[in-house]
């Protein structure tokens, strides 16, 4: 995985710890989850699928390129 400097705040980095560098905007590097653009939908959906399959429900600061609907509620705390 390519090392890069996250453009997102350090508190948000826990949401994308498993993601590497995706693209850069104005000198700021982003993972696919935090990249602020609608041109990432296919790659974004793959990343979301990986997170959900891993039981990772941390979406802190994630930039959603389109509305997303989950088929059932989920919780990292099991509520």
PDB file of N, CA, C and O in Angstrom:
ATOM      1  N   UNK A   1       0.849  -1.181   0.000  1.00  0.00           N
ATOM      2  CA  UNK A   1       0.000   0.000   0.000  1.00  0.00           C
ATOM      3  C   UNK A   1       0.891   1.239   0.000  1.00  0.00           C
ATOM      4  O   UNK A   1       1.874   1.305   0.738  1.00  0.00           O
ATOM      5  N   UNK A   2       0.553   2.188  -0.804  1.00  0.00           N
ATOM      6  CA  UNK A   2       1.316   3.421  -0.948  1.00  0.00           C
ATOM      7  C   UNK A   2       1.120   4.316   0.270  1.00  0.00           C
ATOM      8  O   UNK A   2      -0.011   4.579   0.677  1.00  0.00           O
ATOM      9  N   UNK A   3       2.221   4.782   0.848  1.00  0.00           N
ATOM     10  CA  UNK A   3       2.142   5.717   1.965  1.00  0.00           C
ATOM     11  C   UNK A   3       1.820   7.107   1.423  1.00  0.00           C
ATOM     12  O   UNK A   3       2.382   7.534   0.415  1.00  0.00           O
ATOM     13  N   UNK A   4       0.916   7.804   2.098  1.00  0.00           N
ATOM     14  CA  UNK A   4       0.585   9.157   1.682  1.00  0.00           C
ATOM     15  C   UNK A   4       0.155   9.962   2.883  1.00  0.00           C
ATOM     16  O   UNK A   4      -0.146   9.405   3.939  1.00  0.00           O
ATOM     17  N   UNK A   5       0.125  11.269   2.727  1.00  0.00           N
ATOM     18  CA  UNK A   5      -0.303  12.167   3.791  1.00  0.00           C
ATOM     19  C   UNK A   5      -1.784  12.427   3.622  1.00  0.00           C
ATOM     20  O   UNK A   5      -2.214  12.975   2.607  1.00  0.00           O
ATOM     21  N   UNK A   6      -2.563  12.037   4.611  1.00  0.00           N
ATOM     22  CA  UNK A   6      -4.012  12.208   4.556  1.00  0.00           C
ATOM     23  C   UNK A   6      -4.394  13.682   4.533  1.00  0.00           C
ATOM     24  O   UNK A   6      -3.822  14.485   5.270  1.00  0.00           O
ATOM     25  N   UNK A   7      -5.349  14.035   3.698  1.00  0.00           N
ATOM     26  CA  UNK A   7      -5.862  15.406   3.672  1.00  0.00           C
ATOM     27  C   UNK A   7      -6.939  15.580   4.734  1.00  0.00           C
ATOM     28  O   UNK A   7      -7.215  16.700   5.164  1.00  0.00           O
ATOM     29  N   UNK A   8      -7.553  14.468   5.159  1.00  0.00           N
ATOM     30  CA  UNK A   8      -8.627  14.563   6.151  1.00  0.00           C
ATOM     31  C   UNK A   8      -8.020  14.732   7.545  1.00  0.00           C
ATOM     32  O   UNK A   8      -6.845  14.436   7.763  1.00  0.00           O
ATOM     33  N   UNK A   9      -8.818  15.200   8.459  1.00  0.00           N
ATOM     34  CA  UNK A   9      -8.384  15.386   9.836  1.00  0.00           C
ATOM     35  C   UNK A   9      -8.000  14.035  10.431  1.00  0.00           C
ATOM     36  O   UNK A   9      -8.561  13.005  10.055  1.00  0.00           O
ATOM     37  N   UNK A  10      -7.056  14.040  11.348  1.00  0.00           N
ATOM     38  CA  UNK A  10      -6.571  12.786  11.915  1.00  0.00           C
ATOM     39  C   UNK A  10      -7.680  11.982  12.583  1.00  0.00           C
ATOM     40  O   UNK A  10      -7.622  10.752  12.580  1.00  0.00           O
ATOM     41  N   UNK A  11      -8.684  12.637  13.153  1.00  0.00           N
ATOM     42  CA  UNK A  11      -9.776  11.917  13.807  1.00  0.00           C
ATOM     43  C   UNK A  11     -10.600  11.122  12.794  1.00  0.00           C
ATOM     44  O   UNK A  11     -11.218  10.119  13.151  1.00  0.00           O
ATOM     45  N   UNK A  12     -10.614  11.560  11.545  1.00  0.00           N
ATOM     46  CA  UNK A  12     -11.387  10.875  10.507  1.00  0.00           C
ATOM     47  C   UNK A  12     -10.602   9.726   9.872  1.00  0.00           C
ATOM     48  O   UNK A  12     -11.187   8.875   9.202  1.00  0.00           O
ATOM     49  N   UNK A  13      -9.295   9.695  10.076  1.00  0.00           N
ATOM     50  CA  UNK A  13      -8.461   8.695   9.428  1.00  0.00           C
ATOM     51  C   UNK A  13      -8.801   7.274   9.858  1.00  0.00           C
ATOM     52  O   UNK A  13      -8.524   6.333   9.115  1.00  0.00           O
ATOM     53  N   UNK A  14      -9.385   7.093  11.017  1.00  0.00           N
ATOM     54  CA  UNK A  14      -9.731   5.746  11.452  1.00  0.00           C
ATOM     55  C   UNK A  14     -10.774   5.114  10.533  1.00  0.00           C
ATOM     56  O   UNK A  14     -10.870   3.888  10.463  1.00  0.00           O
ATOM     57  N   UNK A  15     -11.544   5.920   9.838  1.00  0.00           N
ATOM     58  CA  UNK A  15     -12.557   5.402   8.910  1.00  0.00           C
ATOM     59  C   UNK A  15     -11.928   4.852   7.646  1.00  0.00           C
ATOM     60  O   UNK A  15     -12.543   4.040   6.955  1.00  0.00           O
ATOM     61  N   UNK A  16     -10.726   5.274   7.334  1.00  0.00           N
ATOM     62  CA  UNK A  16     -10.108   4.841   6.075  1.00  0.00           C
ATOM     63  C   UNK A  16      -8.757   4.183   6.278  1.00  0.00           C
ATOM     64  O   UNK A  16      -7.934   4.165   5.363  1.00  0.00           O
ATOM     65  N   UNK A  17      -8.518   3.647   7.454  1.00  0.00           N
ATOM     66  CA  UNK A  17      -7.218   3.050   7.767  1.00  0.00           C
ATOM     67  C   UNK A  17      -6.823   1.952   6.787  1.00  0.00           C
ATOM     68  O   UNK A  17      -5.635   1.760   6.528  1.00  0.00           O
ATOM     69  N   UNK A  18      -7.787   1.238   6.244  1.00  0.00           N
ATOM     70  CA  UNK A  18      -7.477   0.138   5.321  1.00  0.00           C
ATOM     71  C   UNK A  18      -7.345   0.610   3.871  1.00  0.00           C
ATOM     72  O   UNK A  18      -6.978  -0.178   2.999  1.00  0.00           O
ATOM     73  N   UNK A  19      -7.633   1.855   3.611  1.00  0.00           N
ATOM     74  CA  UNK A  19      -7.577   2.384   2.248  1.00  0.00           C
ATOM     75  C   UNK A  19      -6.260   3.116   2.002  1.00  0.00           C
ATOM     76  O   UNK A  19      -5.727   3.771   2.897  1.00  0.00           O
ATOM     77  N   UNK A  20      -5.761   3.002   0.820  1.00  0.00           N
ATOM     78  CA  UNK A  20      -4.552   3.714   0.435  1.00  0.00           C
ATOM     79  C   UNK A  20      -4.884   4.982  -0.315  1.00  0.00           C
ATOM     80  O   UNK A  20      -6.039   5.404  -0.378  1.00  0.00           O
ATOM     81  N   UNK A  21      -3.857   5.581  -0.881  1.00  0.00           N
ATOM     82  CA  UNK A  21      -4.015   6.792  -1.663  1.00  0.00           C
ATOM     83  C   UNK A  21      -4.923   6.521  -2.859  1.00  0.00           C
ATOM     84  O   UNK A  21      -4.786   5.503  -3.537  1.00  0.00           O
ATOM     85  N   UNK A  22      -5.853   7.445  -3.111  1.00  0.00           N
ATOM     86  CA  UNK A  22      -6.770   7.321  -4.239  1.00  0.00           C
ATOM     87  C   UNK A  22      -6.483   8.389  -5.295  1.00  0.00           C
ATOM     88  O   UNK A  22      -6.061   8.078  -6.409  1.00  0.00           O
ATOM     89  N   UNK A  23      -6.717   9.648  -4.932  1.00  0.00           N
ATOM     90  CA  UNK A  23      -6.484  10.755  -5.867  1.00  0.00           C
ATOM     91  C   UNK A  23      -6.112  12.006  -5.086  1.00  0.00           C
ATOM     92  O   UNK A  23      -6.220  12.063  -3.861  1.00  0.00           O
ATOM     93  N   UNK A  24      -5.677  12.991  -5.831  1.00  0.00           N
ATOM     94  CA  UNK A  24      -5.246  14.259  -5.251  1.00  0.00           C
ATOM     95  C   UNK A  24      -6.045  15.407  -5.859  1.00  0.00           C
ATOM     96  O   UNK A  24      -6.332  15.412  -7.056  1.00  0.00           O
ATOM     97  N   UNK A  25      -6.399  16.377  -5.021  1.00  0.00           N
ATOM     98  CA  UNK A  25      -7.051  17.607  -5.469  1.00  0.00           C
ATOM     99  C   UNK A  25      -6.290  18.766  -4.843  1.00  0.00           C
ATOM    100  O   UNK A  25      -6.120  18.829  -3.625  1.00  0.00           O
ATOM    101  N   UNK A  26      -5.841  19.669  -5.679  1.00  0.00           N
ATOM    102  CA  UNK A  26      -5.149  20.879  -5.217  1.00  0.00           C
ATOM    103  C   UNK A  26      -4.048  20.569  -4.205  1.00  0.00           C
ATOM    104  O   UNK A  26      -3.912  21.256  -3.193  1.00  0.00           O
ATOM    105  N   UNK A  27      -3.264  19.524  -4.489  1.00  0.00           N
ATOM    106  CA  UNK A  27      -2.142  19.169  -3.627  1.00  0.00           C
ATOM    107  C   UNK A  27      -2.510  18.395  -2.379  1.00  0.00           C
ATOM    108  O   UNK A  27      -1.634  18.071  -1.577  1.00  0.00           O
ATOM    109  N   UNK A  28      -3.786  18.090  -2.194  1.00  0.00           N
ATOM    110  CA  UNK A  28      -4.230  17.332  -1.009  1.00  0.00           C
ATOM    111  C   UNK A  28      -4.556  15.906  -1.440  1.00  0.00           C
ATOM    112  O   UNK A  28      -5.289  15.691  -2.405  1.00  0.00           O
ATOM    113  N   UNK A  29      -4.011  14.951  -0.727  1.00  0.00           N
ATOM    114  CA  UNK A  29      -4.177  13.540  -1.070  1.00  0.00           C
ATOM    115  C   UNK A  29      -5.303  12.914  -0.262  1.00  0.00           C
ATOM    116  O   UNK A  29      -5.451  13.173   0.932  1.00  0.00           O
ATOM    117  N   UNK A  30      -6.095  12.084  -0.938  1.00  0.00           N
ATOM    118  CA  UNK A  30      -7.257  11.474  -0.311  1.00  0.00           C
ATOM    119  C   UNK A  30      -7.314   9.974  -0.581  1.00  0.00           C
ATOM    120  O   UNK A  30      -6.801   9.495  -1.592  1.00  0.00           O
ATOM    121  N   UNK A  31      -7.935   9.250   0.324  1.00  0.00           N
ATOM    122  CA  UNK A  31      -8.346   7.879   0.051  1.00  0.00           C
ATOM    123  C   UNK A  31      -9.690   7.978  -0.678  1.00  0.00           C
ATOM    124  O   UNK A  31     -10.279   9.056  -0.753  1.00  0.00           O
ATOM    125  N   UNK A  32     -10.167   6.865  -1.206  1.00  0.00           N
ATOM    126  CA  UNK A  32     -11.428   6.885  -1.956  1.00  0.00           C
ATOM    127  C   UNK A  32     -12.613   7.284  -1.071  1.00  0.00           C
ATOM    128  O   UNK A  32     -13.573   7.878  -1.562  1.00  0.00           O
ATOM    129  N   UNK A  33     -12.558   6.967   0.210  1.00  0.00           N
ATOM    130  CA  UNK A  33     -13.687   7.273   1.095  1.00  0.00           C
ATOM    131  C   UNK A  33     -13.829   8.765   1.377  1.00  0.00           C
ATOM    132  O   UNK A  33     -14.941   9.254   1.574  1.00  0.00           O
ATOM    133  N   UNK A  34     -12.722   9.485   1.399  1.00  0.00           N
ATOM    134  CA  UNK A  34     -12.770  10.908   1.719  1.00  0.00           C
ATOM    135  C   UNK A  34     -12.589  11.818   0.506  1.00  0.00           C
ATOM    136  O   UNK A  34     -12.689  13.038   0.631  1.00  0.00           O
ATOM    137  N   UNK A  35     -12.328  11.249  -0.646  1.00  0.00           N
ATOM    138  CA  UNK A  35     -12.144  12.036  -1.864  1.00  0.00           C
ATOM    139  C   UNK A  35     -13.456  12.738  -2.213  1.00  0.00           C
ATOM    140  O   UNK A  35     -14.465  12.069  -2.436  1.00  0.00           O
ATOM    141  N   UNK A  36     -13.462  14.078  -2.264  1.00  0.00           N
ATOM    142  CA  UNK A  36     -14.715  14.824  -2.457  1.00  0.00           C
ATOM    143  C   UNK A  36     -15.101  15.026  -3.923  1.00  0.00           C
ATOM    144  O   UNK A  36     -14.951  16.119  -4.470  1.00  0.00           O
ATOM    145  N   UNK A  37     -15.596  13.963  -4.545  1.00  0.00           N
ATOM    146  CA  UNK A  37     -15.997  14.059  -5.947  1.00  0.00           C
ATOM    147  C   UNK A  37     -16.978  12.940  -6.286  1.00  0.00           C
ATOM    148  O   UNK A  37     -16.937  11.860  -5.697  1.00  0.00           O
ATOM    149  N   UNK A  38     -17.851  13.216  -7.235  1.00  0.00           N
ATOM    150  CA  UNK A  38     -18.824  12.204  -7.654  1.00  0.00           C
ATOM    151  C   UNK A  38     -18.250  11.250  -8.696  1.00  0.00           C
ATOM    152  O   UNK A  38     -18.925  10.293  -9.078  1.00  0.00           O
ATOM    153  N   UNK A  39     -17.032  11.478  -9.165  1.00  0.00           N
ATOM    154  CA  UNK A  39     -16.460  10.609 -10.196  1.00  0.00           C
ATOM    155  C   UNK A  39     -15.858   9.316  -9.633  1.00  0.00           C
ATOM    156  O   UNK A  39     -15.158   8.600 -10.349  1.00  0.00           O
ATOM    157  N   UNK A  40     -16.119   9.020  -8.382  1.00  0.00           N
ATOM    158  CA  UNK A  40     -15.536   7.848  -7.727  1.00  0.00           C
ATOM    159  C   UNK A  40     -16.555   6.760  -7.400  1.00  0.00           C
ATOM    160  O   UNK A  40     -16.220   5.834  -6.661  1.00  0.00           O
ATOM    161  N   UNK A  41     -17.753   6.826  -7.901  1.00  0.00           N
ATOM    162  CA  UNK A  41     -18.849   5.968  -7.437  1.00  0.00           C
ATOM    163  C   UNK A  41     -18.496   4.482  -7.465  1.00  0.00           C
ATOM    164  O   UNK A  41     -18.710   3.795  -6.467  1.00  0.00           O
ATOM    165  N   UNK A  42     -17.974   3.973  -8.552  1.00  0.00           N
ATOM    166  CA  UNK A  42     -17.665   2.535  -8.647  1.00  0.00           C
ATOM    167  C   UNK A  42     -16.602   2.134  -7.611  1.00  0.00           C
ATOM    168  O   UNK A  42     -16.771   1.149  -6.892  1.00  0.00           O
ATOM    169  N   UNK A  43     -15.516   2.899  -7.542  1.00  0.00           N
ATOM    170  CA  UNK A  43     -14.458   2.606  -6.576  1.00  0.00           C
ATOM    171  C   UNK A  43     -14.954   2.776  -5.146  1.00  0.00           C
ATOM    172  O   UNK A  43     -14.594   1.996  -4.264  1.00  0.00           O
ATOM    173  N   UNK A  44     -15.772   3.785  -4.916  1.00  0.00           N
ATOM    174  CA  UNK A  44     -16.341   4.032  -3.597  1.00  0.00           C
ATOM    175  C   UNK A  44     -17.219   2.862  -3.155  1.00  0.00           C
ATOM    176  O   UNK A  44     -17.125   2.406  -2.015  1.00  0.00           O
ATOM    177  N   UNK A  45     -18.071   2.378  -4.060  1.00  0.00           N
ATOM    178  CA  UNK A  45     -18.946   1.256  -3.721  1.00  0.00           C
ATOM    179  C   UNK A  45     -18.147   0.012  -3.356  1.00  0.00           C
ATOM    180  O   UNK A  45     -18.539  -0.734  -2.459  1.00  0.00           O
ATOM    181  N   UNK A  46     -17.035  -0.217  -4.039  1.00  0.00           N
ATOM    182  CA  UNK A  46     -16.174  -1.351  -3.705  1.00  0.00           C
ATOM    183  C   UNK A  46     -15.574  -1.184  -2.313  1.00  0.00           C
ATOM    184  O   UNK A  46     -15.505  -2.144  -1.546  1.00  0.00           O
ATOM    185  N   UNK A  47     -15.140   0.031  -1.985  1.00  0.00           N
ATOM    186  CA  UNK A  47     -14.566   0.295  -0.665  1.00  0.00           C
ATOM    187  C   UNK A  47     -15.611   0.124   0.434  1.00  0.00           C
ATOM    188  O   UNK A  47     -15.311  -0.434   1.490  1.00  0.00           O
ATOM    189  N   UNK A  48     -16.820   0.593   0.200  1.00  0.00           N
ATOM    190  CA  UNK A  48     -17.902   0.433   1.172  1.00  0.00           C
ATOM    191  C   UNK A  48     -18.214  -1.045   1.370  1.00  0.00           C
ATOM    192  O   UNK A  48     -18.433  -1.484   2.500  1.00  0.00           O
ATOM    193  N   UNK A  49     -18.237  -1.809   0.300  1.00  0.00           N
ATOM    194  CA  UNK A  49     -18.487  -3.253   0.406  1.00  0.00           C
ATOM    195  C   UNK A  49     -17.412  -3.936   1.239  1.00  0.00           C
ATOM    196  O   UNK A  49     -17.720  -4.812   2.047  1.00  0.00           O
ATOM    197  N   UNK A  50     -16.156  -3.547   1.051  1.00  0.00           N
ATOM    198  CA  UNK A  50     -15.065  -4.114   1.853  1.00  0.00           C
ATOM    199  C   UNK A  50     -15.259  -3.791   3.330  1.00  0.00           C
ATOM    200  O   UNK A  50     -15.082  -4.654   4.189  1.00  0.00           O
ATOM    201  N   UNK A  51     -15.628  -2.525   3.625  1.00  0.00           N
ATOM    202  CA  UNK A  51     -15.828  -2.124   5.029  1.00  0.00           C
ATOM    203  C   UNK A  51     -16.955  -2.923   5.669  1.00  0.00           C
ATOM    204  O   UNK A  51     -16.802  -3.437   6.776  1.00  0.00           O
ATOM    205  N   UNK A  52     -18.074  -3.028   4.984  1.00  0.00           N
ATOM    206  CA  UNK A  52     -19.224  -3.732   5.549  1.00  0.00           C
ATOM    207  C   UNK A  52     -18.934  -5.219   5.722  1.00  0.00           C
ATOM    208  O   UNK A  52     -19.339  -5.816   6.719  1.00  0.00           O
ATOM    209  N   UNK A  53     -18.237  -5.821   4.759  1.00  0.00           N
ATOM    210  CA  UNK A  53     -17.880  -7.241   4.855  1.00  0.00           C
ATOM    211  C   UNK A  53     -16.956  -7.498   6.038  1.00  0.00           C
ATOM    212  O   UNK A  53     -16.985  -8.573   6.637  1.00  0.00           O
ATOM    213  N   UNK A  54     -16.142  -6.512   6.367  1.00  0.00           N
ATOM    214  CA  UNK A  54     -15.218  -6.628   7.496  1.00  0.00           C
ATOM    215  C   UNK A  54     -15.876  -6.250   8.826  1.00  0.00           C
ATOM    216  O   UNK A  54     -15.235  -6.314   9.874  1.00  0.00           O
ATOM    217  N   UNK A  55     -17.159  -5.854   8.787  1.00  0.00           N
ATOM    218  CA  UNK A  55     -17.842  -5.428  10.007  1.00  0.00           C
ATOM    219  C   UNK A  55     -17.392  -4.057  10.476  1.00  0.00           C
ATOM    220  O   UNK A  55     -17.531  -3.720  11.652  1.00  0.00           O
ATOM    221  N   UNK A  56     -16.859  -3.276   9.568  1.00  0.00           N
ATOM    222  CA  UNK A  56     -16.371  -1.931   9.878  1.00  0.00           C
ATOM    223  C   UNK A  56     -17.461  -0.924   9.537  1.00  0.00           C
ATOM    224  O   UNK A  56     -17.761  -0.696   8.365  1.00  0.00           O
ATOM    225  N   UNK A  57     -18.050  -0.325  10.565  1.00  0.00           N
ATOM    226  CA  UNK A  57     -19.158   0.604  10.375  1.00  0.00           C
ATOM    227  C   UNK A  57     -18.758   2.043  10.704  1.00  0.00           C
ATOM    228  O   UNK A  57     -19.618   2.874  11.000  1.00  0.00           O
ATOM    229  N   UNK A  58     -17.477   2.335  10.655  1.00  0.00           N
ATOM    230  CA  UNK A  58     -16.960   3.668  10.926  1.00  0.00           C
ATOM    231  C   UNK A  58     -16.990   4.468   9.625  1.00  0.00           C
ATOM    232  O   UNK A  58     -16.213   4.201   8.708  1.00  0.00           O
ATOM    233  N   UNK A  59     -17.875   5.434   9.552  1.00  0.00           N
ATOM    234  CA  UNK A  59     -18.012   6.275   8.367  1.00  0.00           C
ATOM    235  C   UNK A  59     -17.690   7.728   8.686  1.00  0.00           C
ATOM    236  O   UNK A  59     -18.179   8.633   8.010  1.00  0.00           O
ATOM    237  N   UNK A  60     -16.879   7.957   9.701  1.00  0.00           N
ATOM    238  CA  UNK A  60     -16.552   9.306  10.131  1.00  0.00           C
ATOM    239  C   UNK A  60     -15.897  10.096   8.996  1.00  0.00           C
ATOM    240  O   UNK A  60     -14.840   9.715   8.491  1.00  0.00           O
ATOM    241  N   UNK A  61     -16.525  11.177   8.609  1.00  0.00           N
ATOM    242  CA  UNK A  61     -15.987  12.079   7.611  1.00  0.00           C
ATOM    243  C   UNK A  61     -16.038  11.572   6.177  1.00  0.00           C
ATOM    244  O   UNK A  61     -15.510  12.226   5.278  1.00  0.00           O
ATOM    245  N   UNK A  62     -16.660  10.427   5.945  1.00  0.00           N
ATOM    246  CA  UNK A  62     -16.711   9.860   4.598  1.00  0.00           C
ATOM    247  C   UNK A  62     -17.520  10.771   3.686  1.00  0.00           C
ATOM    248  O   UNK A  62     -18.570  11.281   4.078  1.00  0.00           O
ATOM    249  N   UNK A  63     -17.028  10.970   2.474  1.00  0.00           N
ATOM    250  CA  UNK A  63     -17.693  11.815   1.483  1.00  0.00           C
ATOM    251  C   UNK A  63     -18.456  10.899   0.538  1.00  0.00           C
ATOM    252  O   UNK A  63     -17.866  10.260  -0.333  1.00  0.00           O
ATOM    253  N   UNK A  64     -19.773  10.840   0.714  1.00  0.00           N
ATOM    254  CA  UNK A  64     -20.632   9.981  -0.100  1.00  0.00           C
ATOM    255  C   UNK A  64     -20.931  10.675  -1.428  1.00  0.00           C
ATOM    256  O   UNK A  64     -21.433  11.799  -1.427  1.00  0.00           O
ATOM    257  N   UNK A  65     -20.633  10.026  -2.572  1.00  0.00           N
ATOM    258  CA  UNK A  65     -20.839  10.657  -3.868  1.00  0.00           C
ATOM    259  C   UNK A  65     -22.294  10.646  -4.332  1.00  0.00           C
ATOM    260  O   UNK A  65     -22.651  11.330  -5.291  1.00  0.00           O
ATOM    261  N   UNK A  66     -23.123   9.872  -3.651  1.00  0.00           N
ATOM    262  CA  UNK A  66     -24.547   9.758  -3.988  1.00  0.00           C
ATOM    263  C   UNK A  66     -25.265   9.226  -2.756  1.00  0.00           C
ATOM    264  O   UNK A  66     -24.628   8.664  -1.865  1.00  0.00           O
ATOM    265  N   UNK A  67     -26.579   9.396  -2.696  1.00  0.00           N
ATOM    266  CA  UNK A  67     -27.314   8.830  -1.559  1.00  0.00           C
ATOM    267  C   UNK A  67     -27.085   7.319  -1.498  1.00  0.00           C
ATOM    268  O   UNK A  67     -27.001   6.644  -2.524  1.00  0.00           O
ATOM    269  N   UNK A  68     -26.988   6.819  -0.295  1.00  0.00           N
ATOM    270  CA  UNK A  68     -26.794   5.383  -0.104  1.00  0.00           C
ATOM    271  C   UNK A  68     -27.860   4.886   0.866  1.00  0.00           C
ATOM    272  O   UNK A  68     -28.173   5.545   1.857  1.00  0.00           O
ATOM    273  N   UNK A  69     -28.399   3.736   0.570  1.00  0.00           N
ATOM    274  CA  UNK A  69     -29.442   3.159   1.407  1.00  0.00           C
ATOM    275  C   UNK A  69     -29.005   1.769   1.825  1.00  0.00           C
ATOM    276  O   UNK A  69     -28.640   0.945   0.986  1.00  0.00           O
ATOM    277  N   UNK A  70     -29.042   1.510   3.118  1.00  0.00           N
ATOM    278  CA  UNK A  70     -28.675   0.209   3.636  1.00  0.00           C
ATOM    279  C   UNK A  70     -29.947  -0.601   3.820  1.00  0.00           C
ATOM    280  O   UNK A  70     -30.968  -0.069   4.255  1.00  0.00           O
ATOM    281  N   UNK A  71     -29.891  -1.882   3.492  1.00  0.00           N
ATOM    282  CA  UNK A  71     -31.093  -2.720   3.525  1.00  0.00           C
ATOM    283  C   UNK A  71     -31.563  -3.032   4.939  1.00  0.00           C
ATOM    284  O   UNK A  71     -32.733  -3.359   5.140  1.00  0.00           O
ATOM    285  N   UNK A  72     -30.683  -2.938   5.909  1.00  0.00           N
ATOM    286  CA  UNK A  72     -31.079  -3.155   7.290  1.00  0.00           C
ATOM    287  C   UNK A  72     -30.191  -2.313   8.195  1.00  0.00           C
ATOM    288  O   UNK A  72     -29.075  -1.955   7.819  1.00  0.00           O
ATOM    289  N   UNK A  73     -30.682  -2.000   9.377  1.00  0.00           N
ATOM    290  CA  UNK A  73     -29.869  -1.193  10.302  1.00  0.00           C
ATOM    291  C   UNK A  73     -28.669  -1.993  10.773  1.00  0.00           C
ATOM    292  O   UNK A  73     -28.713  -3.223  10.816  1.00  0.00           O
ATOM    293  N   UNK A  74     -27.608  -1.305  11.123  1.00  0.00           N
ATOM    294  CA  UNK A  74     -26.441  -1.960  11.663  1.00  0.00           C
ATOM    295  C   UNK A  74     -25.863  -1.096  12.765  1.00  0.00           C
ATOM    296  O   UNK A  74     -26.140   0.100  12.857  1.00  0.00           O
ATOM    297  N   UNK A  75     -25.065  -1.721  13.588  1.00  0.00           N
ATOM    298  CA  UNK A  75     -24.442  -1.006  14.678  1.00  0.00           C
ATOM    299  C   UNK A  75     -23.153  -1.704  15.060  1.00  0.00           C
ATOM    300  O   UNK A  75     -23.119  -2.929  15.183  1.00  0.00           O
ATOM    301  N   UNK A  76     -22.111  -0.948  15.246  1.00  0.00           N
ATOM    302  CA  UNK A  76     -20.848  -1.509  15.695  1.00  0.00           C
ATOM    303  C   UNK A  76     -20.946  -1.955  17.138  1.00  0.00           C
ATOM    304  O   UNK A  76     -20.080  -2.691  17.611  1.00  0.00           O
ATOM    305  N   UNK A  77     -21.974  -1.532  17.847  1.00  0.00           N
ATOM    306  CA  UNK A  77     -22.142  -1.863  19.243  1.00  0.00           C
ATOM    307  C   UNK A  77     -23.156  -2.961  19.469  1.00  0.00           C
ATOM    308  O   UNK A  77     -23.374  -3.370  20.609  1.00  0.00           O
ATOM    309  N   UNK A  78     -23.780  -3.447  18.411  1.00  0.00           N
ATOM    310  CA  UNK A  78     -24.737  -4.550  18.530  1.00  0.00           C
ATOM    311  C   UNK A  78     -26.072  -4.157  19.105  1.00  0.00           C
ATOM    312  O   UNK A  78     -26.797  -5.027  19.587  1.00  0.00           O
ATOM    313  N   UNK A  79     -26.428  -2.911  19.081  1.00  0.00           N
ATOM    314  CA  UNK A  79     -27.740  -2.473  19.615  1.00  0.00           C
ATOM    315  C   UNK A  79     -28.848  -2.873  18.664  1.00  0.00           C
ATOM    316  O   UNK A  79     -30.018  -2.598  18.929  1.00  0.00           O
TER     317      UNK A  79
END
